[in-house]
Amino acid sequence: MRTAPTILHLDMDAFFASAEQAAKPSLRGKAVVVGGLGPRGVVATASYEARVFGVHSAMPMAQARRLAPNAAYLVPRFALYREVSEQVMGLLGALSPLVEPLSLDEAFVDLEAGGAAWDEASARLAGAKLRADIRVVTGLTGSVGLAASKMLAKIASEQAKPDGLAVIEPGTERALLGPMSVRTLPGVGPATGDHLRRAGITTVDEIAEAGEDELVRLVGKAHGHALYAMALAHDERPVVAERETKSVSVEDTYDVDIHDRMRVGLEVQRLADRCVRRLRDAGLSGRTIVLKVRRYDFSTLTRSETLRGPTDDPGVVREAAARLLEAVDTTGGVRLLGVGVSGLADYTQEDLFAQAQAQAEAEAAAGESAVLEHPDEEGAEEVAAEQVAPAERRWPAGHDVRHTEYGHGWVQGSGLGRVTVRFETPYSEPGRVRTFRTDDVALELADPLPLVRGAVCDRRGG
């Protein structure tokens, strides 16, 4: 184990909500909740002002609205979050070649591997400079934990929140961990925590006192050995710069169950196209197409088809997903659909599209119903626009708009043929609110602006 706290864990503070507050002057210092706004939506991130009311991530959005009825409820803007994340990861990459991203807003860094730190003093300096650089580049704050292992660095960053820096000095780990809840340790979720509690084990000290043999008896060999080692503050996991991506997938949960078979088919095609865009953005292809269907009774079905070789062609993925859908009974209604690709590679097999086209032509020749189930790309998009109206084609709360007369703003809300817009930018004072007809030709959706003036924001959408 290291003898200096040179493993850094960065966790951006309430990332999505903080980004929205930075982008919208009228929301700064106020309760903001970001997530799915439909009846089945969940909270992705809540600002610290919203957390005062008990709102937290993964909470059903309906419950959040009851706890904080006056908060601002916004739909996520992932194009903006990805752009800010890339800026932050760039700063981490300047510190060390060993950066292990865990999500858009969280990562481990091996400072020693990059020569950025070798003892406690140099680690503190590196952490403090990183926090200052993040604020300058993104306008946001992040909390930094420093320790001799990944587990302890993550615990330190939790102690530092919000907007702080904490160091766990080597030699103090056992005393620090001892009184903490067992849930502090990686891998101890609600189920394992309850199992340990029933055995009279609620703190890390009690895990150590129980002994390795008892832990193996309670939770199994692999988990028991790992838990005992972590309770003794032993964590030899290295910072891994590259994580192998095993699959790429997208899914949507619908506010109202979908019963119409044709609409289900169109949704699957739309999801297949989104999945392929993610594949191509990552420079990947895959050979196994996976369809996920959650029905009205919450039963979840997964079907897959493995192709002769990897592809990133939307036509191939759409056709495979459509074939998989044929084997699924959706008559009772569908509440969730997903399309994924696994068996990933960094190359494609071009002749697969010819195979998919041949399959489509054969189905078309079988009768008009096949054409309706598998419309051509252009026709499918037209029908989807008319009948399925994707959420991004409406006026999602919090998303950017531009008006030919009033300039840049964001959607405060919409309904009954009207859309309410607050006209302000990240660099302005709180702006005025105006209401328009949803079909007003002077108003259109816009790209997000950078949070810091002069920064370059991603225009690829997403």
Summary of the structure (lengths in Angstrom):
residues: 462
radius of gyration: 25.0
end to end distance: 41.7
largest distance: 74.6
contacts: 1512
relative contact order: 0.11
helix: 39%
strand: 25%
